[in-house]
Amino acid sequence: MNSLFTPLSWSDSGLILTGIWNTIIISVVAIVVGTVLGLIIGFARSESNKVVNALFGSVLDVLRSVPLIIQLILFSTFVGAMGSPLAPFVAGSIVLSLYTMAFMSEVFRGGFESVSPSMQTAARSLGMTKWQTIYHIRLPIGLRAVFPSWLGVSLSVIKDSALVSVIGYMELLRTSEQLISRTQQPLEILIGVGIFYFIISYPLSHYGRYVERKMAI
Amino acid sequence: MDYEFHWNIVFQNMPELLNGAFVTLHVSVLAMFLGVVIAILLAIAKMNDSKPFCYVATVWVEIARNTPALFQIYMAYFGLGAFGIHLSPYVAVLSALVFINAGYLTETFRGGFQSIPATQYSASKSLGMTSIQAYRYIILPQMLRRIYHPMTNQFVWSILMSSLGILVGMSELSGTTQRLQSLSFRTLEFFIVAAVMYFVITKLVLFTSSLLARRLFKGEI
C-alpha cells in the first residue's frame, strides 16, 4: 500500500506514448479498411440475390461469432505455418479489419435497406437511372441514418484493438503489461491506460448519442 | 503448404475442451445473471432523483462502456493486487464481465423503460389497477419485448468476451485450448476446434433465444 501512486520515471512515458500511437494507428487502419469493405459488402448484400447473400452472410457470421482473440491467434499461426510469418502489425491489421468489416457491413446493409422502396420508385419515375438513384437517393439517405451506429462500431474497434497484444503487437495494453512487470505498479499504469481509452471513447460516444437524438432516428 | 494436420491429439483431449466450453458457458450465464440484477439497480438509481446514487450509476456506466474489456479484466486481476485483493482468474474474469454487462444493460433497461409512455401508467391506474398490476400487465410485458434482443446480444457478447480468460490463465474454452496447445504444439488444430466450438455455442444461444422469443411474444417482436 505504501508504493501506491509512486510516480513513474520519465523514460517510461516514451514507451506509453509508443503504445498510444500504435493503438491509434492500428485502429485507424482497421476502421478505414473495415468501413470501405463493409460499405461495399453491405451494399452488395442489399442489392444481390439470395444465394450470393447467404454465401456472404455465412462468412460474416463466422467472423462475428468467433472471439477476436481466437481469430488473431488462428490467423497468425496459420500464416506462420504456411512458412512466412507476418509482422504483428500486418497480421493484426488484417484480422482487425476483417472483424470490423463484418460488423460494418451489417450496419451499412441496415442503412441501405431502411431507405424506403417507394422513394426509389419515385426517383426512377422521375427518369433517374439505377446508378443515379443509388448515388443521389440511397447513399445519402442510408449513410446519414447509420452514422451513430458506425461511430459505435468504430469505438468498439478502438477498444478491441487492445487484443492485438496477444500476437505481439506493441499497442497500449501490451506496453503497459511490460511496464507493470518492470515496475510492479499495476494499478497506476492501468488507471493511466484506462484514462487514455476513456478520453478517446467518451466524447465520441456522447457525440454519437447527440447526433442520434438530433436526427431522431 | 508444408504443415501437416494431426487431429488425433485434439480428439483425445475432447473431454477437456468440452469441459472448457462448459466453463465458458457457465461463467457467461453467471455474469449475465449478476449483470442483470445490478443493471436493474443501476437503472433505478439513474432514473432516481437522489444525486449520489445517480452519480455512482453514471460513473459505472461510463467506465464500463468506454474502456476495453481486457482493461477491466487486468484491473480485476492485476490492479486490485495493489489493495491486497488477489482474485483467482475465474473470479477476475467473472467480475469484469459482470461490471461490463451491468454497464451496458443499465442503458438498455433505462431506454426500454423510458420508451413506454408514462401516460400508460396513469391510464392503467385510472382503470383501477394497483401499481403492481400496472407494472405486471402493462409496463413490463412491453418493456421485456424491447429489451429482449439487446439482452440476447449482450449474452452472446459476454460468451465471446469470456475468451479473454486466456490472458489471465483461466480454464475456460480458450484458456484450456491454449494450455493444451502449449503441451502438444498443435496450435492450429486446437484453435480451429475452439473457433468451431465458439461458433456452435453462439449459434445455439441465438437459436434458443429466437425460439423463446417466438413462445414468449408470439411473433410480435
Interface residues (C-beta under 8 A of the other chain):
Chain A: M1 S3 L4 V62 S65 V66 P67 L68 I69 I70 Q71 I73 L74 T77 F78 A81 M82 G83 L155 K159 D160 S161 A162 L163 S165 V166 L173 E177 I180 Q185 P186 L187 L190 I191 V193 G194 Y197 F198 S201 Y202 S205
Chain B: M1 D2 Y3 E62 I63 R65 N66 T67 P68 A69 L70 F71 Y74 M75 F78 G79 L80 G81 A82 F83 G84 V156 L160 M161 S163 L164 I166 L167 S174 T177 T187 L188 F191 I192 A194 A195 Y198 F199 T202 K203
